[in-house]
Amino acid sequence: MNRTILLITVIAAAVMELIDTSIVNVALSHMSGNLGATLEDTSWVITSYAIANVIIIPITSFLATKLGRRNYYIGSIIAFTFFSFMCGQASNIWMLIVFRFLQGIGGGALLSVSQAIVFELFPKEKQNVASALFGIGVFIGPTIGPTLGGYITEYYSWPWIFYINIPIGITAAAICYSLLHEPLIKQQAGKVDWLGIFLLAIGVGSLQTVLERGEVDDWFEANYIICLSVAAFFGLLLFIWWELTTKTPVVNLRVLKSKNLSVAAILTFVSGIGLFSSVFLTPVFSQRLLNFTPTQTGLLLLPGALLAIGGLMISARLLQRGISPVVMITSGMLLFMLFSWQMSQLSLDANAHDITVSLIWRAIGLAVITVPLASLAVSSLEPKDIPQGAALNNMMRQLGGSFGLAIVNTYLTQRNAVHRSDLVSNITVNNPLTTSRLTGYTNLFISKGANAFEAHNKALRLLDMNVTRQSSLMSFNDAYLLIGLVFLLALPILLLASKRKGKQVQVALSDH
């Protein structure tokens, strides 16, 4: 019973952290109006959390060793909960951004350390079940974040997006204080690698800021984007060099000598692109173009999310029975490509059923990918290196999400401009279809009581609105195709993975 309670607790903590990566996305306009800030400034609420997450996740293994895993984990839960409360109490936008950054620092441990604890709670013959259970949190968290945020904002107020973390955090901290113990295999912590931490913060923090803010500020047209890009390049270059040469690295990059971990990290990056980009695109597509409410959008995602839970458990069983992780990952990626293709074929007449069926393929595909990737990542690592390997793998998922959102946002803007230009070029007085449509709209407004001049102007505005919607639709179609293409191009990377069977992978996992 104690093991079950602790298992539910640490998974809930990880889900809570992942939900907060996307829960504020749909509440930005409400925050902006309430705090008297521009929407551009308010979007830093998302950016600051993402920067903190990506900085802290790779060094969680070191911090857990230095501070003691139990102390670090419980302290992180308390910090995450306290700063969630402070976010809700913020009286201006910059206070909110600072508290949101500190919330992300506290939340960093709730992913990688939770994963390590889940693995330890299962005997060696059920390690893949542990991967599946943790995978549920990884998949569900970002998926339900926007829907939950939309519901809370619609029926309550935006501070409750943060307040809902408080009872969960207090409960999780109390249970972990009672039931969580230090791991049986303890690492000896060396001296603090301050230079490594500094270079990581500069490199990853600058990169994350560029990715999050680039599209908003027209990329390299903004001087600060240029400066941060240079800082990211040299910061990460020096970080890699230093971590490979120092005796006590804060992030042990030497574990990437494992071919399977390197392959898994790349594919986890790709899966992060698919997971976060699709979670961003689908609600925006449904609400802006099909006029779905946040609640209706949440119902679109629900069947796939439920089936994904079964898919995660089945994939764990298949892996345990000896099915190759490479075969399973390939199958999952093909299912995700099917989702991308179907979404790229939707029109403005699409209904909930059409989208739900496509989202089911997405959910099952990502579910089938999650467990084998987690297993593949640590399959050839020594037990002492597994926490570091898991942390790097989790960081790659978060970075993949950031890259994916930056790419998709930029691509949507560019393709929308291209499609609008193409459509407008066909709207001329010499085009009989244009004349017929405009005449029909004008007559419609005249029949509603408008005079000829007003009717003509309204007809032009309606025609422009239709062009805008069609160009938006086509750009979303292109964006879904782009994500599918990324998965297709990543498939050959699997050929580099070791051809070990699922049972062998499971044995490697069980050593942890």
C-alpha positions in Angstrom: 0.0 0.0 0.0 2.8 2.4 0.9 4.5 1.7 -2.5 1.2 2.3 -4.4 0.6 5.6 -2.5 4.2 6.8 -3.2 3.9 5.8 -6.8 0.7 7.8 -7.3 2.2 10.7 -5.5 5.4 11.0 -7.6 3.6 10.5 -10.9 1.1 13.2 -9.8 4.0 15.6 -9.0 5.5 15.0 -12.5 2.1 15.5 -14.1 1.6 18.7 -12.2 4.9 20.0 -13.4 4.2 19.1 -17.0 0.7 20.6 -17.0 2.2 23.9 -15.9 4.3 24.0 -19.1 1.2 24.6 -21.2 -1.7 25.5 -18.8 -1.1 29.3 -19.1 -1.1 29.4 -22.9 -4.9 30.1 -23.2 -5.0 32.6 -20.3 -2.5 35.1 -21.6 -5.1 37.6 -22.8 -6.8 37.5 -19.4 -3.5 38.0 -17.5 -2.6 40.8 -19.9 -5.9 42.7 -19.2 -5.9 42.1 -15.5 -2.3 43.1 -14.9 -2.3 46.0 -17.3 0.5 44.6 -19.5 0.9 44.1 -23.2 0.4 40.6 -24.6 4.0 40.6 -25.7 5.2 41.2 -22.1 2.7 38.6 -20.8 4.1 35.9 -23.0 7.3 36.0 -20.9 5.2 34.1 -18.3 5.6 31.1 -20.6 9.2 31.8 -21.6 10.5 32.2 -18.1 9.1 28.9 -16.9 10.5 27.1 -20.0 14.0 28.6 -19.5 14.1 27.6 -15.8 13.0 24.0 -16.7 15.6 23.5 -19.4 18.4 24.9 -17.2 17.5 22.8 -14.1 16.5 19.5 -15.6 20.1 18.4 -16.8 21.6 19.2 -13.3 18.9 17.4 -11.2 21.1 14.3 -11.0 24.0 16.4 -9.5 21.8 18.3 -7.1 20.1 15.1 -5.9 23.5 13.7 -5.2 24.8 16.8 -3.5 21.8 17.6 -1.4 20.4 14.1 -0.9 17.7 13.0 -3.2 15.0 12.9 -0.6 15.8 16.5 0.6 16.1 17.8 -2.9 12.9 16.3 -4.1 10.8 17.4 -1.1 12.4 20.8 -1.2 11.6 21.1 -4.9 7.9 20.2 -4.3 7.7 22.8 -1.6 9.4 25.5 -3.7 7.1 24.7 -6.7 4.0 24.9 -4.5 5.1 28.1 -2.7 5.9 29.9 -6.0 2.7 28.7 -7.5 0.9 30.5 -4.7 3.0 33.6 -5.3 2.2 33.5 -9.0 -1.4 33.7 -8.2 -0.7 36.6 -5.8 1.4 38.6 -8.3 0.2 42.2 -8.6 2.1 43.1 -11.8 3.5 41.3 -14.8 7.2 41.4 -13.8 6.5 39.9 -10.4 4.6 37.1 -12.1 7.4 36.5 -14.5 10.0 36.3 -11.6 7.8 33.9 -9.6 7.1 31.9 -12.7 10.8 31.4 -13.2 11.3 30.3 -9.6 8.4 28.0 -10.0 10.1 26.4 -13.0 13.4 26.0 -10.9 11.4 24.1 -8.3 9.6 22.1 -10.9 12.7 20.8 -12.6 13.2 18.0 -10.1 9.7 16.8 -10.4 10.3 15.2 -13.7 13.7 13.4 -13.7 13.7 12.5 -10.0 10.1 11.3 -10.1 11.1 9.0 -13.0 14.0 7.5 -11.0 11.8 6.9 -8.0 9.1 5.2 -10.2 11.8 2.8 -11.5 13.0 2.0 -8.0 9.5 1.1 -6.8 9.2 -1.8 -9.2 11.0 -5.2 -9.2 13.3 -5.9 -12.2 10.7 -8.0 -14.0 8.3 -5.1 -14.1 10.5 -2.2 -15.0 8.7 -1.7 -18.3 5.5 -1.3 -16.4 7.2 1.5 -14.5 8.2 3.1 -17.8 4.5 2.9 -19.0 3.1 4.4 -15.8 5.6 7.3 -15.9 4.9 7.7 -19.6 1.2 8.3 -18.8 2.2 11.4 -16.9 4.6 12.6 -19.7 1.8 12.2 -22.3 -1.2 13.4 -20.3 0.4 16.5 -18.7 1.0 18.7 -21.8 -2.1 17.3 -23.5 -4.6 18.4 -20.9 -2.8 21.6 -19.9 -4.4 24.0 -22.4 -7.9 22.5 -21.9 -7.6 22.7 -18.1 -6.3 26.3 -18.3 -9.1 27.3 -20.7 -11.8 25.8 -18.4 -10.4 27.4 -15.3 -10.1 30.8 -17.0 -13.5 30.5 -18.5 -15.4 29.6 -15.3 -13.2 31.0 -12.6 -10.1 33.4 -12.9 -6.5 33.0 -14.1 -4.9 32.9 -10.6 -6.6 29.5 -10.0 -4.4 28.1 -12.7 -1.6 28.3 -10.1 -3.7 27.8 -6.9 -4.8 24.3 -8.0 -1.1 23.2 -7.5 -1.2 24.1 -3.8 -3.3 21.2 -2.3 -1.5 18.7 -4.7 1.9 20.1 -3.7 1.2 20.0 0.1 -0.1 16.5 -0.1 2.8 15.3 -2.2 5.4 16.9 0.1 3.7 15.3 3.2 3.5 11.8 1.7 7.1 12.0 0.4 8.3 13.1 3.8 6.7 10.0 5.4 7.4 7.4 2.7 10.3 8.4 0.5 13.8 7.2 1.4 17.3 7.7 -0.1 18.2 5.3 -3.0 20.1 2.1 -2.2 22.9 3.1 -4.6 24.3 6.4 -3.5 26.7 8.5 -5.5 29.6 10.5 -4.0 29.1 14.2 -4.8 32.2 16.1 -5.9 32.9 19.8 -5.7 30.3 22.1 -7.2 31.0 22.8 -10.8 30.1 26.5 -10.7 31.6 27.3 -14.1 29.6 24.4 -15.7 26.4 25.7 -14.1 27.1 29.2 -15.3 27.8 28.1 -18.9 24.7 25.9 -18.9 22.5 28.8 -17.7 23.9 31.2 -20.3 23.8 28.7 -23.2 20.5 27.0 -22.6 18.8 30.1 -21.2 19.8 32.2 -24.2 18.8 29.4 -26.6 15.4 29.0 -25.0 14.8 32.7 -25.0 15.6 32.9 -28.7 13.3 30.0 -29.5 10.4 31.4 -27.4 10.7 35.0 -28.5 12.2 34.8 -32.0 8.9 34.8 -33.9 7.3 37.5 -31.8 10.2 39.9 -32.4 10.9 39.0 -36.1 14.0 36.9 -35.3 17.3 38.5 -36.3 15.7 41.9 -36.9 15.9 42.4 -33.1 19.3 43.2 -31.7 18.8 41.2 -28.5 17.9 38.1 -30.5 21.3 38.4 -32.3 23.1 38.9 -29.0 21.4 35.9 -27.3 22.0 33.7 -30.4 25.8 34.4 -30.1 25.6 33.9 -26.3 23.8 30.5 -26.9 26.3 29.3 -29.5 29.5 30.1 -27.5 27.9 29.3 -24.1 26.9 25.8 -25.2 30.2 25.2 -27.1 32.2 26.1 -24.0 29.8 24.2 -21.7 30.3 21.0 -23.8 34.1 21.5 -23.8 34.3 22.1 -20.1 32.0 19.3 -19.1 34.1 16.8 -21.1 37.4 18.0 -19.6 36.6 18.7 -16.0 36.9 15.9 -13.4 33.6 16.8 -11.6 31.1 17.8 -14.3 27.7 19.1 -13.2 26.3 17.3 -16.3 28.1 14.1 -17.2 28.0 14.3 -21.0 30.2 11.3 -21.2 27.2 9.1 -20.9 26.3 10.1 -24.5 29.1 7.8 -25.6 26.3 5.2 -25.3 25.0 4.9 -28.8 21.5 3.9 -27.6 21.2 6.9 -25.3 22.3 9.2 -28.2 19.8 7.7 -30.6 17.0 7.8 -27.9 17.9 11.4 -27.1 17.5 12.5 -30.7 14.2 10.6 -31.1 13.0 12.0 -27.8 13.7 15.5 -29.2 11.6 14.6 -32.3 8.8 13.2 -30.1 8.9 16.4 -28.1 8.4 18.3 -31.3 5.4 16.2 -32.1 3.9 16.2 -28.6 4.1 19.9 -27.9 3.5 21.1 -31.5 0.3 19.1 -31.9 -1.0 20.1 -28.5 -0.5 23.8 -29.6 -1.9 23.4 -33.2 -5.0 21.4 -32.5 -6.7 23.6 -29.9 -5.8 26.8 -31.8 -7.1 25.2 -35.1 -10.3 24.0 -33.4 -11.1 27.2 -31.6 -10.1 29.8 -34.1 -11.3 28.2 -37.3 -14.0 25.8 -36.2 -15.3 28.0 -33.3 -15.0 25.2 -30.7 -15.1 26.2 -27.0 -12.2 25.2 -24.7 -14.5 22.5 -23.2 -15.3 21.1 -26.6 -11.7 21.1 -27.5 -10.9 19.2 -24.3 -13.5 16.6 -25.3 -11.7 16.1 -28.6 -8.5 15.2 -26.8 -10.1 12.9 -24.2 -10.7 9.7 -26.2 -7.1 9.7 -27.5 -5.8 10.4 -24.0 -7.7 7.4 -22.5 -6.6 5.1 -25.3 -3.1 6.2 -24.8 -3.1 4.9 -21.2 -4.0 1.4 -22.5 -1.4 1.8 -25.3 1.4 2.6 -22.8 0.6 -0.5 -20.7 0.4 -2.7 -23.8 3.7 -1.4 -25.1 5.3 -2.2 -21.8 4.0 -5.8 -22.0 5.2 -6.2 -25.6 8.6 -4.9 -24.6 8.8 -7.3 -21.7 7.9 -10.2 -24.0 10.9 -9.4 -26.2 9.5 -7.2 -29.0 12.3 -5.0 -30.3 12.1 -1.3 -29.1 13.1 -0.3 -32.7 10.1 -2.1 -34.1 7.8 -0.4 -31.6 9.2 3.0 -32.1 8.9 2.7 -35.8 5.2 1.7 -35.5 4.5 4.6 -33.2 6.2 7.1 -35.6 4.2 5.8 -38.5 0.9 6.2 -36.6 1.9 9.8 -35.7 2.6 10.4 -39.4 -0.9 9.1 -40.2 -2.3 11.6 -37.7 -0.3 14.4 -39.4 -1.6 13.4 -42.9 -5.2 13.2 -41.8 -5.1 16.6 -40.1 -3.5 18.1 -43.2 -6.5 17.1 -45.2 -9.1 18.8 -43.0 -11.4 21.6 -44.3 -13.5 24.3 -42.6 -16.3 21.8 -42.7 -14.5 19.3 -40.4 -16.5 18.1 -37.4 -15.5 16.8 -34.0 -15.5 13.2 -35.1 -13.0 13.8 -37.9 -10.5 15.5 -35.5 -11.1 13.0 -32.7 -10.3 10.0 -34.9 -7.0 11.7 -36.0 -6.1 12.5 -32.4 -6.6 8.9 -31.5 -3.8 7.9 -34.0 -1.6 10.7 -32.5 -2.2 9.5 -28.9 -1.6 5.8 -29.7 1.5 6.6 -31.8 3.1 8.7 -29.0 2.1 6.1 -26.4 3.8 3.4 -28.4 6.9 5.5 -28.7 7.2 6.6 -25.1 8.1 3.4 -23.2 10.5 1.9 -25.8 12.4 5.3 -25.9 12.7 5.5 -22.2 14.0 1.9 -22.1 16.3 2.4 -25.1 17.8 5.5 -23.5 19.1 3.7 -20.4 19.5 0.2 -21.9 23.3 0.3 -22.1 24.1 2.6 -19.2 25.8 1.6 -15.9 23.4 1.9 -12.9 25.2 4.9 -11.6 24.7 6.7 -14.9 21.0 6.0 -15.3 19.8 9.2 -13.4 22.0 11.4 -15.6 20.9 9.6 -18.8 17.2 10.0 -17.8 17.8 13.7 -17.0 19.4 14.4 -20.4 16.6 12.5 -22.1 13.9 14.6 -20.4 15.8 17.8 -21.3 15.7 16.7 -24.9 11.9 16.4 -24.8 11.5 19.9 -23.4 14.0 21.3 -25.9 12.2 19.5 -28.7 9.0 21.1 -27.6 10.6 24.5 -27.7 12.1 24.0 -31.1 8.8 22.6 -32.4 6.8 25.5 -31.2 9.3 28.0 -32.6 9.4 26.3 -36.0 5.6 25.8 -36.2 4.9 29.5 -35.2 7.3 30.8 -37.8 6.1 28.3 -40.5 2.4 29.2 -39.8 3.1 32.9 -40.3 5.1 32.4 -43.5 2.7 30.0 -45.1 -0.3 32.1 -44.1 1.3 35.1 -46.0 2.0 32.9 -49.0 -1.5 31.4 -49.2 -3.2 34.8 -48.7 -1.1 36.3 -51.5 -2.0 33.4 -53.8 -5.7 33.6 -53.0 -5.9 37.4 -53.3 -4.1 37.3 -56.7 -7.1 35.4 -58.0 -9.7 37.9 -56.7 -10.0 40.3 -59.6 -12.9 42.0 -61.5 -12.1 39.7 -64.5 -12.7 36.6 -62.5 -16.4 35.5 -62.9 -16.3 33.4 -59.7 -15.2 36.5 -57.7 -17.9 38.7 -59.4 -20.6 36.1 -58.7 -19.6 35.6 -55.1 -19.4 39.4 -54.5 -22.8 39.9 -56.1 -24.3 37.2 -54.0 -23.0 38.7 -50.8 -24.1 42.2 -51.8 -27.7 41.0 -52.6 -27.7 39.1 -49.2 -27.0 42.3 -47.3 -29.4 44.3 -49.3 -32.1 41.8 -48.5 -31.3 42.4 -44.8 -32.0 46.1 -45.2 -28.6 47.6 -46.1 -28.4 50.2 -48.9 -26.3 49.4 -52.0 -23.1 51.2 -50.7 -23.2 49.5 -47.2 -24.0 46.2 -48.8 -21.1 46.4 -51.1 -18.6 47.3 -48.3 -20.0 44.5 -46.1 -19.6 42.0 -49.0 -16.0 43.0 -49.5 -15.3 42.5 -45.7 -17.0 39.1 -45.8 -15.0 38.1 -48.8 -11.8 39.2 -47.1 -12.8 37.3 -43.9 -13.3 34.1 -46.0 -9.8 34.6 -47.7 -8.3 35.0 -44.2 -9.9 31.8 -42.9 -9.0 29.8 -46.0 -5.3 31.0 -45.9 -5.2 30.2 -42.1 -6.7 26.7 -42.8 -4.1 26.0 -45.5 -1.2 27.2 -43.3 -2.4 24.8 -40.5 -2.6 22.0 -43.0 1.0 22.7 -44.1 2.1 22.8 -40.4 0.7 19.3 -39.7 2.5 18.0 -42.8 5.7 19.6 -41.6 5.6 17.8 -38.3 4.9 14.5 -40.1 7.9 15.1 -42.4 10.1 15.6 -39.3 9.1 12.2 -38.0 9.7 10.7 -41.5 13.2 12.1 -41.7 14.0 10.9 -38.2 13.1 7.2 -38.9 16.5 6.2 -40.4 18.2 7.2 -37.1 16.7 4.0 -35.6 19.1 2.0 -37.8 21.9 3.2 -35.5 20.4 1.7 -32.4 21.7 -1.5 -30.9 19.6 -4.5 -32.1 19.0 -5.7 -28.5 15.6 -7.3 -27.8 13.1 -6.0 -25.3 14.0 -8.5 -22.6 17.7 -7.4 -22.7 16.6 -3.8 -22.5 14.5 -4.6 -19.5 17.4 -6.4 -17.7 19.5 -3.3 -18.2 16.8 -1.1 -16.8 16.3 -3.4 -13.8 19.9 -2.9 -12.7 18.8 0.6 -11.6 
